[in-house]
Amino acid sequence: MAIDMPSVNPPYIEAEASPEIIPDGFNYYAGGHVHQRFLDKFKTGVLAYSGGTETVSYDEAEQSKGFFHVQINNKGEFSPEFIELSSPRKFKIINQDFSGMTAAKITDLAIQLVKDMDEEGIVIIPVLKGVLPPEANRGEVDITKIRRAAEKALIVHPIVQLKEKAISDEIVHSIFESEFEDLKTKSFEYFLRIFSHRFSREKAEKIARSALDLIDPLAKKQEEKVKQILEELTR
């Protein structure tokens, strides 16, 4: 299990045990669940994480995979040896910033990057980053074409981290820095500007009101209320 140690555990790991409940008196503490290799002093001994034996997330691709082989002598002294595995799948990560590009250009460039990386039996992860121009949206990027761009790779799995920028920073500042009004009124104006780029005035107003209505139940984790608002919006 994972010990609750922020210096070791990545933010997405929910530790199962606090250090306080782990007993003293041991030379070697073997931890689990954390996918990064770690070996350091802990209580009366050493805490060891061997890490993962396979890549679970693309940000683990560069970490060596394996396990600790631990030998203990008759004095209770131990010597851990890390045995690296050669069996895990090979990953190739493509980190690319596509800021300011149209969806069509992003698709074409990503396809070319995948073809350049193509290799027998590997996993290719194109990480699509950047801020789109106001006229573009993430849904226009042809993920299917990008997935099919490789001929030799085991799989191509795009990670879409593109951000849409429907209105300029200047307009946002003009909305929220003008003379004081009710925050909901300002928020409605902001949402309306965003949705007006893609929908009619009537539909944009309806979506903007729904966006406002969702804030409170989302914050309070009122799932039924959220579901009700979304169902009404899609009717």
C-alpha positions in Angstrom: 0.0 0.0 0.0 1.0 3.7 -0.3 2.2 5.6 2.8 0.9 9.1 3.1 4.1 11.0 2.3 3.5 14.1 0.0 7.2 14.2 -0.8 6.9 10.7 -2.4 3.3 10.3 -3.6 2.2 12.1 -6.8 -1.0 14.3 -6.4 -3.2 11.7 -8.1 -2.3 8.9 -5.6 -4.7 8.5 -2.6 -2.5 7.0 0.1 -4.0 4.1 2.1 -2.0 4.5 5.4 -0.6 7.3 7.5 3.0 6.9 8.7 1.7 6.9 12.3 -0.1 3.6 12.0 3.0 1.8 10.6 4.9 0.1 13.5 8.5 0.6 14.4 11.0 -2.2 14.6 11.4 -3.2 11.0 14.5 -2.9 8.8 12.7 -2.9 5.5 9.3 -1.5 4.6 8.0 -2.5 1.1 5.4 0.0 -0.2 3.2 -0.3 -3.2 0.7 1.6 -5.4 3.2 4.4 -6.2 4.6 3.9 -9.7 7.9 5.8 -9.2 11.0 4.0 -7.7 11.9 5.3 -4.3 14.3 4.1 -1.5 15.0 6.2 1.6 15.1 6.1 5.4 11.8 5.5 7.2 11.2 5.0 11.0 13.7 2.3 12.1 14.5 1.1 8.6 14.1 1.9 4.9 11.0 2.4 2.8 11.1 1.0 -0.7 8.8 1.5 -3.7 10.0 -0.5 -6.7 7.6 1.4 -9.0 5.4 -0.1 -11.7 6.1 -3.1 -13.9 4.2 -1.6 -16.9 3.4 2.0 -18.2 -0.1 2.9 -16.9 0.0 6.6 -17.8 2.0 8.4 -20.6 3.8 10.5 -18.0 5.3 7.3 -16.6 6.8 6.3 -20.0 10.3 7.5 -19.2 10.6 5.7 -15.8 12.4 2.4 -15.8 10.3 -0.6 -14.9 11.2 -3.4 -12.5 11.3 -4.7 -9.0 13.7 -4.9 -5.9 15.4 -8.2 -5.2 16.3 -8.0 -1.5 18.9 -10.1 0.3 19.2 -10.2 4.1 22.3 -11.5 5.9 22.3 -13.2 9.4 22.8 -9.8 11.1 19.5 -8.5 9.7 21.3 -6.2 7.2 19.7 -6.1 3.8 20.9 -5.1 0.3 18.2 -4.3 -2.3 19.1 -4.7 -6.0 16.8 -3.2 -8.6 16.1 -5.6 -11.4 15.0 -3.7 -14.5 12.5 -5.4 -16.9 13.0 -5.4 -20.6 9.4 -6.7 -21.2 7.3 -3.5 -20.9 6.0 -1.9 -24.0 8.0 0.9 -25.6 6.3 4.3 -25.6 7.0 7.3 -27.7 5.6 10.6 -26.5 5.0 13.5 -28.9 4.7 16.8 -27.0 3.6 19.6 -29.4 2.2 23.1 -28.9 -0.4 23.9 -31.5 -1.3 27.4 -30.3 -2.9 29.6 -32.9 -3.4 26.8 -35.5 -6.6 25.8 -37.1 -8.1 22.4 -36.4 -7.2 21.2 -40.0 -3.6 22.3 -39.6 -3.4 20.6 -36.2 -4.7 17.4 -37.7 -2.3 17.5 -40.6 0.8 18.3 -38.4 -0.1 15.6 -35.8 -0.5 13.0 -38.6 2.9 13.8 -39.9 4.5 13.7 -36.5 3.0 10.2 -35.9 4.3 9.0 -39.2 7.7 10.3 -38.4 7.7 8.4 -35.1 6.2 5.2 -36.5 8.0 2.0 -35.4 7.1 -1.7 -35.0 5.2 -2.6 -31.9 5.4 0.7 -30.0 2.7 2.9 -28.4 2.6 6.4 -29.7 1.1 9.2 -27.5 0.6 12.5 -29.3 -0.1 15.1 -26.6 -1.9 18.0 -28.3 -1.4 21.2 -26.3 -2.0 24.9 -27.0 -4.7 27.5 -27.2 -6.9 27.5 -30.3 -7.9 30.6 -32.2 -11.4 32.0 -31.5 -12.9 30.4 -34.7 -11.7 26.9 -33.9 -12.9 24.3 -31.4 -11.4 21.0 -30.2 -14.1 18.9 -31.7 -12.9 19.8 -35.2 -9.5 18.1 -34.7 -9.8 14.8 -36.5 -8.6 12.4 -33.8 -9.6 9.3 -35.9 -7.2 10.3 -38.7 -4.4 10.9 -36.2 -5.1 7.4 -34.6 -4.8 5.8 -38.1 -1.7 7.6 -39.2 0.7 4.9 -38.1 1.3 1.6 -40.0 3.7 -0.2 -37.7 2.9 1.0 -34.1 0.8 -1.1 -31.8 -1.5 1.8 -31.1 -1.7 5.6 -31.4 -3.5 7.2 -28.4 -3.8 11.0 -28.7 -4.2 13.1 -25.5 -6.1 16.3 -26.2 -5.1 19.1 -23.9 -6.1 21.9 -26.4 -7.9 24.9 -24.9 -10.5 26.9 -26.7 -10.3 30.7 -26.6 -13.7 32.0 -27.7 -13.1 35.6 -26.7 -10.1 37.7 -26.2 -8.5 38.7 -22.9 -9.4 42.3 -23.6 -13.1 41.5 -23.8 -13.0 39.4 -20.6 -11.3 42.3 -18.7 -13.9 44.7 -20.1 -16.7 42.5 -18.7 -15.3 41.9 -15.2 -13.5 45.3 -14.7 -16.4 47.6 -15.7 -18.5 49.2 -13.0 -19.7 46.8 -10.3 -22.7 44.7 -11.1 -24.0 41.5 -9.7 -21.4 38.7 -10.3 -24.1 36.5 -11.9 -25.0 39.2 -14.4 -21.3 39.6 -15.4 -20.9 35.8 -15.6 -24.0 35.5 -17.8 -22.5 38.2 -20.1 -19.3 36.3 -20.3 -20.9 32.9 -21.1 -23.2 34.6 -23.6 -20.2 36.0 -25.5 -18.6 32.6 -25.6 -21.6 30.7 -26.9 -22.7 33.4 -29.3 -19.7 32.5 -31.5 -21.3 29.1 -32.3 -25.1 29.4 -31.7 -28.0 31.7 -32.4 -28.8 34.4 -29.9 -31.7 32.5 -28.4 -29.8 29.2 -28.0 -26.7 31.0 -26.7 -28.8 32.7 -24.0 -30.4 29.3 -23.0 -26.9 27.7 -22.6 -25.5 30.6 -20.7 -28.4 30.5 -18.2 -27.9 26.7 -17.8 -24.2 27.3 -17.2 -25.0 29.7 -14.4 -27.6 27.3 -12.9 -25.0 24.5 -12.8 -22.5 26.3 -10.7 -24.2 26.0 -7.3 -25.3 22.3 -7.6 -21.9 21.3 -8.9 -20.2 23.0 -6.0 -22.6 21.2 -3.6 -22.2 17.9 -5.4 -26.0 17.7 -6.0 -25.9 15.1 -8.8 -29.6 14.9 -9.4 -30.0 18.6 -9.7 -27.1 18.7 -12.2 -28.7 15.9 -14.2 -32.0 17.7 -14.2 -30.5 20.9 -15.6 -28.6 19.1 -18.3 -31.7 17.1 -19.3 -33.7 20.3 -19.6 -31.0 21.9 -21.7 -30.9 19.0 -24.2 -34.7 18.8 -24.7 
